[in-house]
Amino acid sequence: MDPVRTAVMGNRFSAIVEEASAIVHRTAHTTFVKLIQDYQCALATPEGEIFAYPTQSGVTVFVGMPLHTTLDRIGRENFEEGDIYIMNDPFYTDGLVTHMMDVTMLYPVFRDGELIAFGWSFVHASDIGGAVPGSISPEFKEFYQEGLRVRPIKLFRRGELNHDARNIFLDNSRIPDEMWGDFTAMISGMRSMDRRLNELCDRYGTNTVKQGMQDVIAFGEEKSRDIIRELPDGEFTFSDYVEAIEGDQHIHLCTTMRIKGDELELDFTGTDPQVAAAYNFIIGDRTHPYVTQALTYYLLTKDPNMPMNAGLLRPITTVAPRGTVVNAEPPAAMGSRVAAGTRLYDTLLGCLDQALNGGLMGAGAGMVGIIVCTARDRITGRRRVSTLNPIMGGGGGRNGVDGIDGADGRSGALRNIPTEIIEVETMIHMRSCTLVPDTQSPGMHRSGSSLLLEMENTDQEATFTVRGMDRFRFRPWGTRGGNPGRPCEVILNPGTEDERSIGKIKVLIMKKGEVLRIISPAGGGFGDPLERDPARVAADLRAEMLSPERARADYGVVLDTEGAVDMDATRALRDERRAAAAAPQGHFNFGPEREAYNAIWPQGMRALLATEVLKVPKSARRNVMDAAYASLGARGCAVDEAAIHAALDAACAAHDVPRARAA
């Protein structure tokens, strides 16, 4: 590898994809792409490894998307100059598409008749049909409810538009014109990459450019291995839950991180079988960036100049049993897979926090609620599907730094929509968008605050869906002595006689004048709150994000009559609190709700139940899981291995299915 040539090629490749990403961003039609920026494009080798990925706009996490299986199934020999394939089938692409709303295109780049690269692009389509506007509801049980599913087909054949392929998508969308606008934006971005890559071949020669693709990937791998090598060898396990839509059979997600030298394995064994809800996704047989996101961000934090390409993931392997929430099989629904992806991100944070000397951070808010509204268009009078905003919540406190107010790092690439645009384009009046005082979770480094959104419907009727909502029951966890965060809250018609808490929104129909208030979760704190610098407590007081009462109760900070910190009284109160404090109960502080659940369902037992249920025939897994879970929970005491086997034996017998048991 020539270091100078590699650096030059890396910068050139980066410029190409950044320009293309900006083109998609600036020419897209839907709010979800042009403002929130749920889209991306990149360049891959003919084998399917991404060698250049943008960082300045769009989704920043999909570096290293696995194109290989899709290219193998289409057949590289079937690509011709001017072709563009379009698709949104997660199962056929084996994870290149992670849910059906991410409409994806592949574009072959030829040089003198030789296939030298592929352009890849996706947009989150705001509507692809299905049972509800926006195509997503967390309670959907099968992908058939989520709209149109299409295997790879040629949208363009040798440069000519395939009108039949185009119409398949447009005829099934509630917003066909806007969808086609997003599609043409993707096409423009990929044609830009084609033109620029050929210009690079004109300047440096085709062989130099092709070698440069391999060199920048190898360089990314080398940088990734250098950072992994600094981590301690060992095995670290962490579990967390996506909360059930109803009841208490929450979805268990388990990650074991194994580190040995410069290699790292993520094993998701112990994660629940796929569920009859829209929380599933698929990653296939290769290491997938959707499940490595927390680790990818850690690598990039350690070396911000690391090249963004598939080399980052080469030292990382994954174990993801088929038929689980993280590697689902047909007919799993996947529209709200962001909830499970966010919680899996938290499990990686938990593993890293254990592995790193001094820790990493408390859990973030753990929710990214995408608010979609269908109502009358102000100008045309027609029904319109509009994305109003993503709502996240305060990030977790970090080792050395406070969490971010109102924003969680996992989904921080998603942008907000200006209130003025929402109120021009929709019939929704945004009554409030504000940070909530006294919601920053205490710690030596506190979390960010919750965010409050309040929306009023001014039309006769509006239909709301909000995907990705979670953390209503189990709080974001604190670590190293930090407090757990606050849960999510959704209130309809606050301050009226009809005020009521409604929990997770599936499909909500609002009449004229009704108001919806969402208060996001806030992440967990990092470190003992009694160790927080009193000057930083005073700064939060001046910012009016912390009340004097909470300063004393949470941080042991005493104010004098003029509102300044009384250092002598503060030291005395903190010493008194430390003397009276009970011994720490563990590495993490999950909050009373999760601790009560853990008392019945220890982490290892929940993982064992999930693993054993996967041995049951597919057709009976959900019934057996439901029956065994209900009987074990009804016992009212801690579940152990013998109880799990007995419950599964009884459930299998009741449903007349065989049960495989180890000898």
C-alpha positions, 0 to 999 in steps of 0.5 A: 500500500502506497500511503500517499496514493492511498491518502489521495484516493481516499480524499478523492473518493470521499469528495465524490460521495459527499457531493452525491449525498448533497445532491440527493439532499438538495433535490429530494421532495419529501420532508423526511429526506430533504429535512430530516435526512433519512437517506444516503448513497455510497460507492462499493467495489464490484464485490460489494464492499463499500469503499467511500461513504459520506459523513456530512449529510444523511444517515451516517451509520450504514457504512459497510452495508452488505451488498454481496448477497444481493449482487450474487443473486442478481448476478453481476453479469446481468448489469449493463451500462445505464441499468439501475436496479430498485428494490425494498425486499429485506429478505431477498437482499438478506439485510441490504434493506432492513425494512421495506420503507428503505427503498434502495437502488443499485447502479453499476459504474462501467469504465471502457466496458468493465464493471469497476464499482457500484453506486448504492443509495436508499431513501426512507420512503414516506409511504409505500402503501399498507394498512396505515398512512406512512406504512408503519404501525408497531402492532403490525404482525406481518410484512403484508400489512406494511405495503409493497415488497419488491425484489430487485427489478430494473428501473432503468434498462440501458438508460431507458426508464422501465415505466412498469417498474416505476408504476409498481411503486407509484401506484401503491403509494399515497404520495406518488409524486413526492416518492418519484421526486425522491427517486429522481434525487437518488438517480441524480446522486448516483449518476454524479458518482458515475461521472466523477469516478470516470473523471478520476480514472481519466486523471489517474488511470483505471488500474490506479483507481481500482487499486485505490479502492482496495487500499482505502478499505485495507487502511480502514481495517488497519485503523480499526484493528489498532483501536480494538487491540487497545481494548482488554481481552475478555467477554462482556454480556449485557441485556435490555428490553423493547417494551411490549405494546401491551402486557409485560412480555417485553422483548429481550435483546442480548449481546455478548462482546468477545475481544481477543487481540485485534478481533471482536465478536458480537454474539446475539444469542439469547435474543428473543425469537422474532415477534408478532409486532413490527420490531424485527429486522434482518442482518443476514450472515455478514457483519451488518452496520445496523448492529455495530453502530455503538462500536462504530461510533466508538472507533470513530471517536477514538480516531475521527480521521479514520476513513469511512468504509467497510474496512471498519467492520472487517475485524468484527464478526457477528453471531445472529441466529436466524428467526430472532428479532435481530435476524428475522425470517418471513413473514416478520413485520419490520416497520418499527425496527428502529425501536429494537435497533435502538435498544440493541445499541444500548446493549453494546453500550453496556458491554463497552462500559464494562470493558473500558477502564473508567467506563463509557456512558449511561444509556441514552434516552433510548427512543426515536419517535418518528411522528407521521400525520395524515391530514388535509393539505392546506393548498390542494385540499387532498389528504397528505402524509407528512412527517412532523418531527423525530423526537428523541430525548436527552443523551446519557451522561458520558465519561468526562462529559454531560449528556446532550439536551433533547438529543440521543447520540444513536439517532443524532443524524436525524434533523428537526423540521422547522416549526414554520415549515410544519405549519405551512405544509400541514394543518398541525399547530406546533404549540410547544417544542421545549426542553423540560427542566429537572429532567436531567438525570443526576450523575457526576456527569448528568444526562441531557434533558427531556424534550417536550412536543405539543401539537394541536390538530386544526383540521376536522380530523388527522391520523397520527402514527409514531414509530420507535416509541419506547422507555415508558416502563423501563428507564434508561439505565445509569452507570458507575453510580449515576441515576437512571433516567425518566420514562416517556410520557404521552398525554392527549388533551393535557389540562382539559377534562378529557386529559389522559395518558395513552402510552405508545401510539399505534394509530391515533385519530385526533379531532379538531382542537385536540392536543397531543403532548409527548415528553421524551425519556431522558438518559441515565447519569454517569458517576456518583452525583455527589462527586459533581463539581458544584460549579457545574450544578450552579451553571444548571441552576442559572440555565433554569434547567435545575431547581434549587430543591433538586440541586440539594436532593440530587447533588447535595448542593446547598445554596445561601440566601443569595442563591450562590453555592455555600461550599462549606454547607455543601461539603458537610451535606455530602459527607453526611450523605456518603456516610449514610449511603448503602453499598452500591448494588451493582455496576448499573442502576436500572431503576425500580421497575427494571429491578423488580422485573430482574428479580423474576427474570434474571438476565441469564434465565431470560436468555436461556428461555429465548435460546430454548424456544428457538429449538421449537418448530417455527410454526409453534414458537410464538405460542410456546413462548407465550405459554411458557412466559405466562406460566413462569411469570405467574409463579411470583419468584425468580425463574431458574433453569429447572423451571424454564425446562418444565414450563417449556415441556408443558407448553410443547405438550399442550401445543402438541409439538416436539421439543429438542433437549440436549443429551 
